[in-house]
Amino acid sequence: MSPQRPTQCTGDKKKQALAELADLIKKHPEKTRKALLQQVEIKYDLTPKECEFLNNNFQD
């Protein structure tokens, strides 16, 4: 039996989350950045470290 592999690489997941966050910020300027970031964090099941990375390194 081969070992299970994740469906997405961590880097791919972060890239997709970052792209979606940027898109959501453009589409929903009325929402807070924090609310949109939380939405993306949940959708992509990001680790606390990945969430911190997005929060610290993404400027809208």
KALIN-V698489 format. One record per backbone hydrogen bond with DSSP energy under -0.5 kcal/mol. CO is the residue of the C=O (numbers start at 0). NH is the residue of the N-H. E is the energy in kcal/mol with one decimal. If there is no record, write none. Layout:
((CO:NH:E) (CO:NH:E))
This chain:
((8:12:-2.3) (9:13:-2.2) (10:14:-2.3) (11:15:-2.6) (12:16:-2.4) (13:17:-2.7) (14:18:-2.4) (15:19:-2.4) (16:20:-2.6) (17:21:-2.3) (18:22:-2.1) (19:23:-2.9) (20:24:-2.3) (21:25:-1.6) (22:26:-2.4) (23:27:-2.6) (27:30:-1.6) (31:35:-2.0) (32:36:-2.6) (33:37:-2.3) (34:38:-1.9) (35:39:-2.1) (36:40:-2.5) (37:41:-2.1) (38:42:-2.3) (39:43:-2.4) (40:45:-2.0) (41:44:-1.0) (46:50:-2.6) (47:51:-2.4) (48:52:-2.1) (49:53:-2.4) (50:54:-2.6) (51:55:-2.5) (52:56:-2.2) (53:57:-1.4) (56:58:-0.6))
